[in-house]
């Protein structure tokens, strides 16, 4: 039924939001680490 599908999606959405947030945090932390590092390597050349 439609209500069953909606409730099922509503239960799974927090997990997807959590995974998306973790992915965004991971990429953001990677960028903050890699960008200064690559700039240091470029300055050494």
C-alpha distance matrix in Angstrom:
0.0 3.8 5.6 5.3 6.4 8.8 10.2 10.7 12.6 14.4 15.6 16.8 18.4 21.4 22.3 22.3 24.3 26.6 27.2 27.9 30.3 32.1 32.4 33.9 36.2 37.3 38.1 39.9 42.0 42.8 44.0 46.1 47.7 48.3 49.4 52.5 53.2 53.4 55.5 57.9 58.2 58.9 61.5 63.3 63.8
3.8 0.0 3.8 5.4 5.1 6.2 8.6 9.8 10.6 12.2 14.3 15.4 16.2 19.4 20.7 20.4 22.0 24.7 25.4 25.7 28.0 30.1 30.4 31.5 33.9 35.3 35.9 37.4 39.7 40.7 41.6 43.6 45.5 46.1 47.0 50.1 51.0 51.1 53.0 55.6 56.0 56.5 59.1 61.1 61.6
5.6 3.8 0.0 3.8 5.4 5.0 6.1 8.4 9.9 10.4 12.3 14.2 15.2 17.8 19.5 19.7 21.1 23.5 24.7 25.2 27.1 29.2 30.0 31.0 33.1 34.7 35.7 36.9 39.1 40.4 41.4 43.1 45.0 45.9 46.9 49.8 50.8 51.1 53.0 55.4 56.0 56.7 59.1 61.1 61.8
5.3 5.4 3.8 0.0 3.8 5.5 5.2 6.1 8.6 9.8 10.6 12.4 14.2 16.8 17.8 18.4 20.2 22.2 23.2 24.2 26.2 27.9 28.7 30.2 32.2 33.4 34.6 36.2 38.1 39.2 40.5 42.3 44.0 44.8 46.1 49.0 49.8 50.2 52.2 54.5 55.0 55.9 58.4 60.1 60.9
6.4 5.1 5.4 3.8 0.0 3.8 5.5 5.0 6.2 8.5 9.9 10.6 12.0 15.2 16.0 15.9 18.0 20.3 20.9 21.5 23.9 25.7 26.1 27.5 29.8 30.9 31.8 33.5 35.6 36.5 37.7 39.7 41.4 42.0 43.2 46.2 47.0 47.2 49.3 51.7 52.0 52.8 55.4 57.1 57.8
8.8 6.2 5.0 5.5 3.8 0.0 3.8 5.4 5.1 6.1 8.6 9.9 10.4 13.3 15.0 14.9 16.2 18.8 19.9 20.2 22.2 24.4 25.0 26.0 28.2 29.8 30.7 31.9 34.1 35.4 36.3 38.1 40.1 40.9 41.9 44.8 45.8 46.1 48.0 50.4 51.0 51.7 54.1 56.0 56.8
10.2 8.6 6.1 5.2 5.5 3.8 0.0 3.8 5.5 5.0 6.2 8.7 9.9 12.1 13.7 14.6 15.8 17.8 19.3 20.2 21.8 23.7 24.9 26.1 27.8 29.4 30.8 32.0 33.8 35.3 36.5 38.1 39.9 41.0 42.2 44.9 45.8 46.4 48.3 50.6 51.3 52.2 54.5 56.3 57.3
10.7 9.8 8.4 6.1 5.0 5.4 3.8 0.0 3.8 5.4 5.2 6.3 8.6 11.1 11.8 12.6 14.6 16.3 17.3 18.5 20.5 22.0 22.9 24.6 26.4 27.5 28.9 30.5 32.2 33.4 34.9 36.6 38.1 39.1 40.5 43.3 44.0 44.5 46.7 48.8 49.3 50.3 52.8 54.4 55.3
12.6 10.6 9.9 8.6 6.2 5.1 5.5 3.8 0.0 3.8 5.4 5.1 5.9 9.2 10.1 10.0 11.8 14.2 15.0 15.6 17.8 19.6 20.2 21.6 23.7 25.0 26.1 27.6 29.6 30.7 31.9 33.7 35.4 36.3 37.5 40.3 41.2 41.6 43.6 45.9 46.4 47.3 49.7 51.5 52.3
14.4 12.2 10.4 9.8 8.5 6.1 5.0 5.4 3.8 0.0 3.8 5.5 5.3 7.5 9.7 10.2 11.0 13.2 14.9 15.6 17.0 19.1 20.3 21.3 23.0 24.8 26.1 27.1 29.0 30.6 31.8 33.2 35.1 36.3 37.4 40.0 41.1 41.8 43.6 45.8 46.6 47.5 49.7 51.6 52.7
15.6 14.3 12.3 10.6 9.9 8.6 6.2 5.2 5.4 3.8 0.0 3.8 5.7 6.6 7.9 9.7 11.0 12.2 13.9 15.4 16.7 18.2 19.7 21.2 22.6 24.0 25.8 27.0 28.5 30.0 31.6 33.0 34.5 35.9 37.3 39.8 40.6 41.5 43.5 45.5 46.2 47.4 49.6 51.3 52.5
16.8 15.4 14.2 12.4 10.6 9.9 8.7 6.3 5.1 5.5 3.8 0.0 3.8 5.7 5.5 6.6 8.9 10.1 11.0 12.6 14.5 15.7 16.8 18.6 20.2 21.3 22.9 24.5 26.0 27.2 28.8 30.5 31.9 33.0 34.5 37.2 37.8 38.5 40.7 42.7 43.3 44.4 46.8 48.4 49.4
18.4 16.2 15.2 14.2 12.0 10.4 9.9 8.6 5.9 5.3 5.7 3.8 0.0 3.8 5.3 5.0 6.1 8.5 9.8 10.3 12.1 14.1 15.1 16.2 18.1 19.6 20.9 22.1 24.0 25.4 26.7 28.2 30.0 31.1 32.3 35.0 35.9 36.6 38.5 40.7 41.4 42.4 44.7 46.5 47.5
21.4 19.4 17.8 16.8 15.2 13.3 12.1 11.1 9.2 7.5 6.6 5.7 3.8 0.0 3.8 5.4 5.0 6.0 8.5 9.7 10.3 12.1 14.0 15.0 16.1 18.0 19.8 20.6 22.1 23.9 25.4 26.6 28.3 29.8 31.1 33.4 34.4 35.5 37.3 39.2 40.2 41.4 43.4 45.2 46.5
22.3 20.7 19.5 17.8 16.0 15.0 13.7 11.8 10.1 9.7 7.9 5.5 5.3 3.8 0.0 3.8 5.4 5.0 6.2 8.5 9.8 10.5 12.2 14.1 15.2 16.3 18.3 19.7 20.9 22.3 24.2 25.6 26.9 28.2 29.9 32.3 32.9 33.9 36.1 37.9 38.6 39.9 42.2 43.6 44.9
22.3 20.4 19.7 18.4 15.9 14.9 14.6 12.6 10.0 10.2 9.7 6.6 5.0 5.4 3.8 0.0 3.8 5.4 5.1 6.0 8.5 9.8 10.4 12.1 14.0 15.1 16.4 18.0 19.8 20.8 22.3 24.1 25.6 26.5 28.0 30.7 31.4 32.0 34.2 36.3 36.8 37.9 40.3 41.9 42.9
24.3 22.0 21.1 20.2 18.0 16.2 15.8 14.6 11.8 11.0 11.0 8.9 6.1 5.0 5.4 3.8 0.0 3.8 5.5 5.0 6.0 8.5 9.7 10.4 12.1 14.0 15.3 16.2 18.1 19.7 20.9 22.3 24.1 25.4 26.5 29.1 30.1 30.9 32.7 34.8 35.8 36.8 38.9 40.7 41.9
26.6 24.7 23.5 22.2 20.3 18.8 17.8 16.3 14.2 13.2 12.2 10.1 8.5 6.0 5.0 5.4 3.8 0.0 3.8 5.4 5.1 6.2 8.5 9.9 10.5 12.1 14.2 15.2 16.3 18.1 19.9 20.9 22.4 24.0 25.5 27.8 28.7 29.8 31.7 33.5 34.5 35.8 37.8 39.4 40.9
27.2 25.4 24.7 23.2 20.9 19.9 19.3 17.3 15.0 14.9 13.9 11.0 9.8 8.5 6.2 5.1 5.5 3.8 0.0 3.8 5.4 5.1 6.1 8.6 9.8 10.3 12.2 14.0 15.2 16.3 18.2 19.9 21.0 22.1 23.9 26.4 26.9 27.8 30.0 31.9 32.5 33.8 36.1 37.5 38.7
27.9 25.7 25.2 24.2 21.5 20.2 20.2 18.5 15.6 15.6 15.4 12.6 10.3 9.7 8.5 6.0 5.0 5.4 3.8 0.0 3.8 5.4 5.0 6.1 8.5 9.7 10.6 12.1 14.1 15.2 16.4 18.2 19.9 20.8 22.0 24.8 25.7 26.3 28.2 30.4 31.1 32.1 34.4 36.1 37.2
30.3 28.0 27.1 26.2 23.9 22.2 21.8 20.5 17.8 17.0 16.7 14.5 12.1 10.3 9.8 8.5 6.0 5.1 5.4 3.8 0.0 3.8 5.4 5.1 6.1 8.4 9.9 10.4 12.1 14.0 15.2 16.3 18.2 19.7 20.9 23.2 24.4 25.4 27.1 29.1 30.2 31.3 33.2 35.0 36.4
32.1 30.1 29.2 27.9 25.7 24.4 23.7 22.0 19.6 19.1 18.2 15.7 14.1 12.1 10.5 9.8 8.5 6.2 5.1 5.4 3.8 0.0 3.8 5.5 5.1 6.0 8.6 9.8 10.4 12.1 14.1 15.2 16.4 18.0 19.8 21.9 22.6 23.9 25.9 27.5 28.4 29.9 31.9 33.4 34.9
32.4 30.4 30.0 28.7 26.1 25.0 24.9 22.9 20.2 20.3 19.7 16.8 15.1 14.0 12.2 10.4 9.7 8.5 6.1 5.0 5.4 3.8 0.0 3.8 5.4 5.0 6.2 8.5 9.9 10.5 12.2 14.2 15.4 16.2 17.9 20.6 21.1 21.8 24.0 26.0 26.5 27.8 30.1 31.6 32.8
33.9 31.5 31.0 30.2 27.5 26.0 26.1 24.6 21.6 21.3 21.2 18.6 16.2 15.0 14.1 12.1 10.4 9.9 8.6 6.1 5.1 5.5 3.8 0.0 3.8 5.4 5.2 6.0 8.5 9.8 10.5 12.2 14.2 15.1 16.1 18.8 19.9 20.6 22.3 24.5 25.5 26.4 28.5 30.4 31.6
36.2 33.9 33.1 32.2 29.8 28.2 27.8 26.4 23.7 23.0 22.6 20.2 18.1 16.1 15.2 14.0 12.1 10.5 9.8 8.5 6.1 5.1 5.4 3.8 0.0 3.8 5.6 5.1 6.1 8.5 9.8 10.5 12.2 14.1 15.3 17.4 18.5 19.9 21.5 23.2 24.5 25.8 27.6 29.3 30.9
37.3 35.3 34.7 33.4 30.9 29.8 29.4 27.5 25.0 24.8 24.0 21.3 19.6 18.0 16.3 15.1 14.0 12.1 10.3 9.7 8.4 6.0 5.0 5.4 3.8 0.0 3.8 5.4 5.2 6.1 8.6 10.0 10.7 12.0 14.1 16.3 16.7 18.0 20.1 21.7 22.5 24.1 26.1 27.5 29.0
38.1 35.9 35.7 34.6 31.8 30.7 30.8 28.9 26.1 26.1 25.8 22.9 20.9 19.8 18.3 16.4 15.3 14.2 12.2 10.6 9.9 8.6 6.2 5.2 5.6 3.8 0.0 3.8 5.5 5.0 6.1 8.6 9.8 10.2 11.7 14.6 15.1 15.7 17.9 19.9 20.5 21.7 23.9 25.6 26.7
39.9 37.4 36.9 36.2 33.5 31.9 32.0 30.5 27.6 27.1 27.0 24.5 22.1 20.6 19.7 18.0 16.2 15.2 14.0 12.1 10.4 9.8 8.5 6.0 5.1 5.4 3.8 0.0 3.8 5.4 5.1 6.2 8.6 9.9 10.5 12.9 14.3 15.3 16.7 18.8 20.1 21.1 22.9 24.8 26.3
42.0 39.7 39.1 38.1 35.6 34.1 33.8 32.2 29.6 29.0 28.5 26.0 24.0 22.1 20.9 19.8 18.1 16.3 15.2 14.1 12.1 10.4 9.9 8.5 6.1 5.2 5.5 3.8 0.0 3.8 5.4 5.1 6.2 8.6 10.1 11.7 12.6 14.4 16.0 17.4 18.8 20.4 21.9 23.5 25.4
42.8 40.7 40.4 39.2 36.5 35.4 35.3 33.4 30.7 30.6 30.0 27.2 25.4 23.9 22.3 20.8 19.7 18.1 16.3 15.2 14.0 12.1 10.5 9.8 8.5 6.1 5.0 5.4 3.8 0.0 3.8 5.5 5.2 5.9 8.4 10.6 10.6 11.9 14.2 15.6 16.4 18.0 20.1 21.4 22.9
44.0 41.6 41.4 40.5 37.7 36.3 36.5 34.9 31.9 31.8 31.6 28.8 26.7 25.4 24.2 22.3 20.9 19.9 18.2 16.4 15.2 14.1 12.2 10.5 9.8 8.6 6.1 5.1 5.4 3.8 0.0 3.8 5.3 5.1 5.7 8.6 9.7 10.3 11.9 14.1 15.1 16.1 18.0 19.9 21.3
46.1 43.6 43.1 42.3 39.7 38.1 38.1 36.6 33.7 33.2 33.0 30.5 28.2 26.6 25.6 24.1 22.3 20.9 19.9 18.2 16.3 15.2 14.2 12.2 10.5 10.0 8.6 6.2 5.1 5.5 3.8 0.0 3.8 5.8 5.8 7.0 8.9 10.6 11.4 13.0 14.9 16.1 17.3 19.3 21.2
47.7 45.5 45.0 44.0 41.4 40.1 39.9 38.1 35.4 35.1 34.5 31.9 30.0 28.3 26.9 25.6 24.1 22.4 21.0 19.9 18.2 16.4 15.4 14.2 12.2 10.7 9.8 8.6 6.2 5.2 5.3 3.8 0.0 3.8 5.9 6.3 6.5 9.0 10.6 11.4 12.9 14.8 16.1 17.4 19.5
48.3 46.1 45.9 44.8 42.0 40.9 41.0 39.1 36.3 36.3 35.9 33.0 31.1 29.8 28.2 26.5 25.4 24.0 22.1 20.8 19.7 18.0 16.2 15.1 14.1 12.0 10.2 9.9 8.6 5.9 5.1 5.8 3.8 0.0 3.8 5.7 5.0 6.0 8.5 9.9 10.5 12.2 14.2 15.5 17.0
49.4 47.0 46.9 46.1 43.2 41.9 42.2 40.5 37.5 37.4 37.3 34.5 32.3 31.1 29.9 28.0 26.5 25.5 23.9 22.0 20.9 19.8 17.9 16.1 15.3 14.1 11.7 10.5 10.1 8.4 5.7 5.8 5.9 3.8 0.0 3.9 5.4 5.3 6.2 8.7 10.0 10.6 12.4 14.5 15.9
52.5 50.1 49.8 49.0 46.2 44.8 44.9 43.3 40.3 40.0 39.8 37.2 35.0 33.4 32.3 30.7 29.1 27.8 26.4 24.8 23.2 21.9 20.6 18.8 17.4 16.3 14.6 12.9 11.7 10.6 8.6 7.0 6.3 5.7 3.9 0.0 3.8 5.5 5.0 6.2 8.7 9.8 10.5 12.5 14.7
53.2 51.0 50.8 49.8 47.0 45.8 45.8 44.0 41.2 41.1 40.6 37.8 35.9 34.4 32.9 31.4 30.1 28.7 26.9 25.7 24.4 22.6 21.1 19.9 18.5 16.7 15.1 14.3 12.6 10.6 9.7 8.9 6.5 5.0 5.4 3.8 0.0 3.8 5.4 5.2 6.4 8.8 10.0 10.9 13.1
53.4 51.1 51.1 50.2 47.2 46.1 46.4 44.5 41.6 41.8 41.5 38.5 36.6 35.5 33.9 32.0 30.9 29.8 27.8 26.3 25.4 23.9 21.8 20.6 19.9 18.0 15.7 15.3 14.4 11.9 10.3 10.6 9.0 6.0 5.3 5.5 3.8 0.0 3.8 5.4 5.0 6.2 8.6 10.0 11.1
55.5 53.0 53.0 52.2 49.3 48.0 48.3 46.7 43.6 43.6 43.5 40.7 38.5 37.3 36.1 34.2 32.7 31.7 30.0 28.2 27.1 25.9 24.0 22.3 21.5 20.1 17.9 16.7 16.0 14.2 11.9 11.4 10.6 8.5 6.2 5.0 5.4 3.8 0.0 3.8 5.4 5.0 6.2 8.7 10.2
57.9 55.6 55.4 54.5 51.7 50.4 50.6 48.8 45.9 45.8 45.5 42.7 40.7 39.2 37.9 36.3 34.8 33.5 31.9 30.4 29.1 27.5 26.0 24.5 23.2 21.7 19.9 18.8 17.4 15.6 14.1 13.0 11.4 9.9 8.7 6.2 5.2 5.4 3.8 0.0 3.8 5.4 5.1 6.3 9.0
58.2 56.0 56.0 55.0 52.0 51.0 51.3 49.3 46.4 46.6 46.2 43.3 41.4 40.2 38.6 36.8 35.8 34.5 32.5 31.1 30.2 28.4 26.5 25.5 24.5 22.5 20.5 20.1 18.8 16.4 15.1 14.9 12.9 10.5 10.0 8.7 6.4 5.0 5.4 3.8 0.0 3.8 5.5 5.2 6.8
58.9 56.5 56.7 55.9 52.8 51.7 52.2 50.3 47.3 47.5 47.4 44.4 42.4 41.4 39.9 37.9 36.8 35.8 33.8 32.1 31.3 29.9 27.8 26.4 25.8 24.1 21.7 21.1 20.4 18.0 16.1 16.1 14.8 12.2 10.6 9.8 8.8 6.2 5.0 5.4 3.8 0.0 3.8 5.4 5.5
61.5 59.1 59.1 58.4 55.4 54.1 54.5 52.8 49.7 49.7 49.6 46.8 44.7 43.4 42.2 40.3 38.9 37.8 36.1 34.4 33.2 31.9 30.1 28.5 27.6 26.1 23.9 22.9 21.9 20.1 18.0 17.3 16.1 14.2 12.4 10.5 10.0 8.6 6.2 5.1 5.5 3.8 0.0 3.8 5.5
63.3 61.1 61.1 60.1 57.1 56.0 56.3 54.4 51.5 51.6 51.3 48.4 46.5 45.2 43.6 41.9 40.7 39.4 37.5 36.1 35.0 33.4 31.6 30.4 29.3 27.5 25.6 24.8 23.5 21.4 19.9 19.3 17.4 15.5 14.5 12.5 10.9 10.0 8.7 6.3 5.2 5.4 3.8 0.0 3.8
63.8 61.6 61.8 60.9 57.8 56.8 57.3 55.3 52.3 52.7 52.5 49.4 47.5 46.5 44.9 42.9 41.9 40.9 38.7 37.2 36.4 34.9 32.8 31.6 30.9 29.0 26.7 26.3 25.4 22.9 21.3 21.2 19.5 17.0 15.9 14.7 13.1 11.1 10.2 9.0 6.8 5.5 5.5 3.8 0.0
